[in-house]
Amino acid sequence: MSTDDRKAIEQTVQTYLDALYEGDVDKLTAVFHDTSALTYVQDGKLTVWPRDEWLKAMRERGSPKSKGLVRDDAILLVDQSGPDTAFVKVKCQIPPRYFTDYLNLVKVDGRWVVAQKIFATVVKP
């Protein structure tokens, strides 16, 4: 992995984490490819949530920052499998929900974007 790619991948993911906390849909739109989707399992059922539907939901809810919620997010792992593909594991939270996100990134037109997000949620009292 080149140093430039590593920095660009981390910058994309940091923008994602900042946008989640701030509730900034424009930043989220910038880091997710327009064909991307979010995938999760709830009650044993696989759900695929298209990016634009997720962004609509993000617009309608208050941001964690505006609610005064504690921010605790981090990049846990970066693995670049090729010149145009990478996998990043992150943690983030919107208490009482705590997330582990697996972000699959691709380099398109010289820019790293999220092509797919798979996530798990734990709810803590």
N, CA, C and O of each residue as an XYZ file, in Angstrom:
500
protein
N       0.853     -1.171      0.000
C       0.000      0.000      0.000
C       0.896      1.231      0.000
O       1.808      1.354      0.818
N       0.623      2.128     -0.922
C       1.411      3.354     -0.951
C       0.988      4.281      0.181
O      -0.149      4.228      0.651
N       1.901      5.116      0.605
C       1.605      6.082      1.659
C       0.490      7.022      1.230
O      -0.370      7.377      2.036
N       0.501      7.423     -0.032
C      -0.549      8.320     -0.542
C      -1.916      7.651     -0.491
O      -2.894      8.272     -0.076
N      -1.994      6.380     -0.912
C      -3.267      5.654     -0.846
C      -3.731      5.512      0.598
O      -4.901      5.737      0.907
N      -2.816      5.142      1.471
C      -3.175      4.969      2.887
C      -3.761      6.262      3.456
O      -4.791      6.234      4.128
N      -3.116      7.378      3.190
C      -3.600      8.673      3.670
C      -4.966      9.007      3.076
O      -5.847      9.499      3.781
N      -5.144      8.742      1.785
C      -6.414      9.048      1.117
C      -7.544      8.173      1.648
O      -8.662      8.649      1.847
N      -7.254      6.897      1.877
C      -8.255      5.989      2.445
C      -8.650      6.461      3.841
O      -9.834      6.560      4.162
N      -7.648      6.751      4.663
C      -7.939      7.206      6.023
C      -8.692      8.531      6.025
O      -9.562      8.746      6.869
N      -8.371      9.414      5.095
C      -9.081     10.696      5.007
C     -10.550     10.471      4.632
O     -11.439     11.100      5.207
N     -10.803      9.588      3.682
C     -12.183      9.272      3.298
C     -12.955      8.738      4.494
O     -14.084      9.159      4.751
N     -12.343      7.809      5.226
C     -13.027      7.197      6.364
C     -13.198      8.201      7.499
O     -14.223      8.184      8.180
N     -12.223      9.068      7.717
C     -12.373     10.091      8.759
C     -13.500     11.062      8.404
O     -14.246     11.497      9.282
N     -13.622     11.395      7.137
C     -14.737     12.241      6.690
C     -16.058     11.545      6.968
O     -17.014     12.182      7.412
N     -16.122     10.246      6.713
C     -17.312      9.449      7.007
C     -17.654      9.522      8.501
O     -18.802      9.785      8.862
N     -16.665      9.292      9.362
C     -16.911      9.309     10.806
C     -17.338     10.698     11.277
O     -18.251     10.824     12.094
N     -16.687     11.732     10.771
C     -17.070     13.104     11.117
C     -18.507     13.374     10.680
O     -19.292     13.946     11.436
N     -18.848     12.964      9.468
C     -20.193     13.199      8.934
C     -21.257     12.480      9.750
O     -22.335     13.029      9.982
N     -20.968     11.258     10.187
C     -21.926     10.533     11.028
C     -22.200     11.300     12.310
O     -23.356     11.481     12.693
N     -21.149     11.751     12.971
C     -21.316     12.452     14.244
C     -22.015     13.800     14.050
O     -22.870     14.185     14.848
N     -21.647     14.504     12.989
C     -22.202     15.829     12.728
C     -23.578     15.782     12.056
O     -24.295     16.783     12.028
N     -23.940     14.612     11.516
C     -25.186     14.509     10.760
C     -25.111     15.244      9.435
O     -26.118     15.761      8.950
N     -23.920     15.294      8.844
C     -23.677     16.044      7.615
C     -23.888     15.141      6.397
O     -22.994     14.393      6.001
N     -25.075     15.225      5.817
C     -25.433     14.363      4.694
C     -24.615     14.682      3.453
O     -24.337     13.791      2.650
N     -24.227     15.944      3.285
C     -23.407     16.298      2.118
C     -22.051     15.591      2.175
O     -21.562     15.103      1.156
N     -21.448     15.537      3.359
C     -20.175     14.817      3.502
C     -20.371     13.326      3.247
O     -19.539     12.691      2.599
N     -21.466     12.767      3.754
C     -21.733     11.336      3.521
C     -21.905     11.068      2.029
O     -21.373     10.091      1.502
N     -22.638     11.924      1.366
C     -22.853     11.773     -0.073
C     -21.518     11.781     -0.819
O     -21.331     11.043     -1.786
N     -20.602     12.618     -0.360
C     -19.304     12.745     -1.029
C     -18.443     11.500     -0.882
O     -17.648     11.202     -1.773
N     -18.580     10.760      0.224
C     -17.696      9.613      0.441
C     -18.323      8.271      0.067
O     -17.628      7.255      0.045
N     -19.627      8.251     -0.228
C     -20.287      7.018     -0.661
C     -20.562      7.084     -2.152
O     -21.116      8.069     -2.640
N     -20.178      6.044     -2.877
C     -20.473      5.974     -4.307
C     -21.985      5.980     -4.484
O     -22.715      5.465     -3.637
N     -22.455      6.561     -5.584
C     -23.905      6.688     -5.762
C     -24.620      5.346     -5.923
O     -25.841      5.281     -5.781
N     -23.886      4.283     -6.214
C     -24.515      2.954     -6.319
C     -24.360      2.122     -5.045
O     -24.767      0.960     -5.008
N     -23.777      2.709     -4.008
C     -23.485      1.959     -2.784
C     -24.749      1.631     -2.005
O     -25.818      2.198     -2.232
N     -24.583      0.694     -1.078
C     -25.689      0.284     -0.205
C     -25.114     -0.108      1.142
O     -23.916     -0.353      1.285
N     -25.999     -0.161      2.127
C     -25.652     -0.606      3.467
C     -26.351     -1.933      3.695
O     -27.518     -2.098      3.339
N     -25.643     -2.869      4.284
C     -26.188     -4.205      4.490
C     -26.053     -4.580      5.952
O     -25.014     -4.349      6.571
N     -27.118     -5.167      6.503
C     -27.093     -5.613      7.889
C     -28.091     -6.751      8.076
O     -28.967     -6.985      7.244
N     -27.927     -7.446      9.191
C     -28.843     -8.532      9.551
C     -29.576     -8.124     10.812
O     -28.961     -7.716     11.798
N     -30.893     -8.236     10.776
C     -31.708     -7.952     11.955
C     -32.738     -9.061     12.095
O     -33.472     -9.364     11.155
N     -32.783     -9.660     13.274
C     -33.695    -10.773     13.545
C     -33.537    -11.886     12.517
O     -34.517    -12.498     12.094
N     -32.295    -12.140     12.122
C     -32.003    -13.218     11.187
C     -32.288    -12.894      9.731
O     -32.116    -13.749      8.862
N     -32.723    -11.672      9.452
C     -33.077    -11.297      8.087
C     -32.053    -10.314      7.522
O     -31.734     -9.305      8.150
N     -31.544    -10.623      6.331
C     -30.602     -9.755      5.629
C     -31.361     -8.578      5.016
O     -32.365     -8.761      4.328
N     -30.865     -7.374      5.278
C     -31.471     -6.172      4.720
C     -30.414     -5.397      3.952
O     -29.310     -5.182      4.451
N     -30.750     -4.982      2.749
C     -29.891     -4.126      1.944
C     -30.597     -2.778      1.829
O     -31.720     -2.684      1.334
N     -29.914     -1.746      2.297
C     -30.474     -0.401      2.370
C     -29.750      0.472      1.352
O     -28.591      0.819      1.581
N     -30.378      0.842      0.242
C     -29.723      1.684     -0.761
C     -29.254      3.009     -0.151
O     -29.895      3.559      0.744
N     -28.138      3.498     -0.649
C     -27.530      4.711     -0.106
C     -28.512      5.862      0.021
O     -28.570      6.504      1.070
N     -29.285      6.139     -1.019
C     -30.160      7.312     -0.997
C     -31.271      7.186      0.042
O     -31.693      8.193      0.611
N     -31.750      5.976      0.300
C     -32.750      5.780      1.362
C     -32.116      6.030      2.727
O     -32.736      6.641      3.597
N     -30.885      5.559      2.918
C     -30.172      5.796      4.173
C     -29.918      7.287      4.375
O     -30.104      7.805      5.476
N     -29.492      7.978      3.315
C     -29.235      9.413      3.429
C     -30.507     10.178      3.789
O     -30.456     11.147      4.547
N     -31.634      9.753      3.253
C     -32.919     10.386      3.603
C     -33.189     10.217      5.096
O     -33.599     11.166      5.765
N     -32.961      9.024      5.614
C     -33.154      8.774      7.046
C     -32.192      9.620      7.874
O     -32.559     10.120      8.937
N     -30.963      9.780      7.389
C     -29.977     10.595      8.101
C     -30.421     12.058      8.160
O     -30.218     12.729      9.172
N     -31.022     12.546      7.085
C     -31.507     13.932      7.064
C     -32.616     14.147      8.086
O     -32.739     15.228      8.661
N     -33.415     13.122      8.306
C     -34.599     13.250      9.150
C     -34.325     13.071     10.638
O     -35.175     13.417     11.458
N     -33.170     12.542     11.005
C     -32.872     12.358     12.421
C     -31.907     13.431     12.894
O     -31.162     14.001     12.098
N     -31.923     13.695     14.151
C     -30.966     14.647     14.706
C     -29.585     14.022     14.778
O     -29.449     12.808     14.932
N     -28.575     14.847     14.668
C     -27.211     14.327     14.719
C     -26.809     14.005     16.153
O     -27.315     14.620     17.091
N     -25.907     13.051     16.329
C     -25.375     12.777     17.667
C     -24.759     14.034     18.300
O     -24.894     14.257     19.503
N     -24.084     14.848     17.484
C     -23.467     16.070     17.999
C     -24.528     17.025     18.547
O     -24.360     17.585     19.631
N     -25.630     17.212     17.792
C     -26.679     18.141     18.225
C     -27.390     17.653     19.485
O     -27.983     18.447     20.215
N     -27.328     16.352     19.736
C     -27.953     15.779     20.930
C     -26.986     15.718     22.109
O     -27.350     15.277     23.199
N     -25.749     16.164     21.882
C     -24.749     16.161     22.949
C     -24.257     14.775     23.319
O     -23.772     14.566     24.431
N     -24.376     13.819     22.393
C     -23.929     12.452     22.662
C     -22.405     12.368     22.584
O     -21.768     13.097     21.823
N     -21.846     11.485     23.368
C     -20.401     11.293     23.408
C     -19.926     10.680     22.089
O     -20.535      9.751     21.560
N     -18.831     11.221     21.581
C     -18.243     10.678     20.358
C     -17.131      9.704     20.726
O     -16.237     10.029     21.507
N     -17.199      8.516     20.156
C     -16.148      7.521     20.333
C     -16.107      6.693     19.065
O     -16.827      5.703     18.938
N     -15.266      7.096     18.126
C     -15.129      6.354     16.875
C     -13.658      6.207     16.550
O     -12.822      6.985     17.009
N     -13.357      5.205     15.758
C     -11.960      4.957     15.408
C     -11.867      4.025     14.214
O     -12.739      3.188     13.977
N     -10.787      4.195     13.473
C     -10.418      3.251     12.426
C      -9.666      2.122     13.119
O      -8.652      2.360     13.774
N     -10.157      0.897     12.975
C      -9.561     -0.255     13.644
C      -8.622     -1.044     12.736
O      -7.668     -1.659     13.213
N      -8.891     -1.029     11.425
C      -8.107     -1.842     10.490
C      -8.234     -1.264      9.089
O      -9.319     -0.866      8.665
N      -7.117     -1.220      8.380
C      -7.115     -0.841      6.962
C      -6.352     -1.924      6.216
O      -5.224     -2.260      6.575
N      -6.973     -2.466      5.177
C      -6.339     -3.497      4.365
C      -6.593     -3.166      2.904
O      -7.732     -3.203      2.440
N      -5.534     -2.844      2.185
C      -5.669     -2.555      0.760
C      -5.313     -3.819     -0.017
O      -4.178     -4.293      0.037
N      -6.293     -4.358     -0.739
C      -6.095     -5.628     -1.444
C      -5.596     -5.446     -2.870
O      -5.171     -6.411     -3.505
N      -5.643     -4.242     -3.369
C      -5.182     -3.971     -4.721
C      -5.092     -2.471     -4.917
O      -5.391     -1.710     -3.997
N      -4.687     -2.034     -6.089
C      -4.518     -0.597     -6.311
C      -5.826      0.190     -6.246
O      -5.816      1.407     -6.063
N      -6.953     -0.515     -6.398
C      -8.250      0.170     -6.443
C      -9.263     -0.368     -5.439
O     -10.441     -0.018     -5.510
N      -8.829     -1.215     -4.503
C      -9.766     -1.795     -3.537
C      -9.156     -1.805     -2.139
O      -7.961     -2.041     -1.960
N     -10.016     -1.542     -1.153
C      -9.565     -1.556      0.236
C     -10.731     -1.920      1.148
O     -11.899     -1.744      0.804
N     -10.374     -2.429      2.315
C     -11.332     -2.795      3.355
C     -10.940     -2.047      4.621
O      -9.772     -2.038      5.009
N     -11.919     -1.420      5.262
C     -11.654     -0.685      6.497
C     -12.696     -1.077      7.535
O     -13.896     -1.084      7.259
N     -12.221     -1.401      8.726
C     -13.104     -1.714      9.857
C     -13.067     -0.520     10.805
O     -11.995     -0.050     11.187
N     -14.254     -0.035     11.180
C     -14.339      1.089     12.110
C     -15.337      0.779     13.211
O     -16.188     -0.102     13.085
N     -15.203      1.540     14.307
C     -16.219      1.510     15.346
C     -16.769      2.921     15.484
O     -16.050      3.902     15.295
N     -18.054      3.011     15.815
C     -18.677      4.297     16.062
C     -19.908      4.064     16.934
O     -20.308      2.925     17.177
N     -20.497      5.154     17.396
C     -21.623      4.980     18.306
C     -22.601      6.133     18.220
O     -22.245      7.277     17.936
N     -23.845      5.782     18.477
C     -24.919      6.726     18.730
C     -25.656      6.123     19.921
O     -26.685      5.466     19.763
N     -25.104      6.361     21.135
C     -25.656      5.696     22.313
C     -27.184      5.795     22.352
O     -27.754      6.865     22.140
N     -27.829      4.667     22.623
C     -27.304      3.416     23.180
C     -26.890      2.387     22.122
O     -26.688      1.217     22.446
N     -26.761      2.820     20.849
C     -26.377      1.894     19.780
C     -24.885      2.035     19.483
O     -24.365      3.141     19.335
N     -24.214      0.891     19.400
C     -22.774      0.834     19.144
C     -22.564     -0.005     17.892
O     -23.087     -1.113     17.775
N     -21.798      0.535     16.966
C     -21.669     -0.063     15.636
C     -20.256     -0.521     15.342
O     -19.281      0.094     15.774
N     -20.163     -1.620     14.594
C     -18.945     -2.027     13.917
C     -19.282     -2.004     12.437
O     -20.202     -2.687     11.986
N     -18.531     -1.215     11.689
C     -18.767     -1.071     10.253
C     -17.614     -1.688      9.481
O     -16.446     -1.482      9.812
N     -17.955     -2.443      8.453
C     -16.987     -2.932      7.489
C     -17.224     -2.135      6.207
O     -18.257     -2.282      5.553
N     -16.271     -1.305      5.864
C     -16.399     -0.452      4.692
C     -15.522     -0.991      3.570
O     -14.314     -1.158      3.741
N     -16.130     -1.261      2.430
C     -15.391     -1.672      1.242
C     -15.253     -0.449      0.353
O     -16.243      0.102     -0.127
N     -14.020     -0.037      0.143
C     -13.748      1.151     -0.650
C     -13.171      0.782     -2.003
O     -12.495     -0.235     -2.159
N     -13.454      1.636     -2.978
C     -12.878      1.505     -4.309
C     -12.325      2.866     -4.724
O     -12.808      3.916     -4.298
N     -11.313      2.814     -5.555
C     -10.720      4.051     -6.073
C     -11.298      4.279     -7.464
O     -11.026      3.528     -8.400
N     -12.100      5.330     -7.578
C     -12.777      5.653     -8.831
C     -12.371      7.066     -9.236
O     -12.491      8.005     -8.449
N     -11.895      7.205    -10.459
C     -11.451      8.518    -10.949
C     -10.443      9.155     -9.994
O     -10.465     10.365     -9.767
N      -9.556      8.321     -9.436
C      -8.501      8.811     -8.572
C      -8.928      9.143     -7.151
O      -8.149      9.721     -6.393
N     -10.168      8.783     -6.772
C     -10.694      9.146     -5.455
C     -11.266      7.912     -4.763
O     -11.989      7.130     -5.379
N     -10.943      7.742     -3.488
C     -11.451      6.614     -2.709
C     -12.860      6.912     -2.216
O     -13.114      7.957     -1.617
N     -13.786      5.969     -2.480
C     -15.174      6.100     -2.029
C     -15.659      4.757     -1.473
O     -15.120      3.700     -1.802
N     -16.677      4.824     -0.634
C     -17.271      3.610     -0.074
C     -18.224      3.021     -1.105
O     -19.157      3.686     -1.556
N     -17.978      1.762     -1.472
C     -18.844      1.059     -2.417
C     -19.891      0.221     -1.692
O     -20.977     -0.020     -2.220
N     -19.559     -0.222     -0.474
C     -20.454     -1.087      0.291
C     -20.134     -0.947      1.773
O     -18.968     -0.886      2.165
N     -21.168     -0.896      2.579
C     -21.009     -0.873      4.034
C     -21.822     -2.024      4.602
O     -23.015     -2.156      4.327
N     -21.161     -2.852      5.396
C     -21.839     -3.913      6.139
C     -21.628     -3.579      7.603
O     -20.503     -3.310      8.025
N     -22.706     -3.593      8.383
C     -22.537     -3.191      9.766
C     -23.325     -4.063     10.727
O     -24.310     -4.711     10.371
N     -22.842     -4.046     11.967
C     -23.498     -4.753     13.070
C     -23.750     -3.733     14.165
O     -22.962     -2.808     14.360
N     -24.853     -3.910     14.876
C     -25.241     -2.990     15.940
C     -25.455     -3.753     17.240
O     -26.066     -4.821     17.262
N     -24.944     -3.188     18.306
C     -25.209     -3.702     19.654
C     -25.892     -2.583     20.418
O     -25.425     -1.444     20.410
N     -26.994     -2.902     21.077
C     -27.708     -1.916     21.897
C     -27.382     -2.204     23.351
O     -27.557     -3.319     23.843
N     -26.899     -1.157     24.029
C     -26.539     -1.288     25.450
C     -27.423     -0.355     26.266
O     -27.723      0.760     25.839
N     -27.835     -0.815     27.433
C     -28.699      0.047     28.279
C     -27.950      1.254     28.811
O     -28.526      2.070     29.531
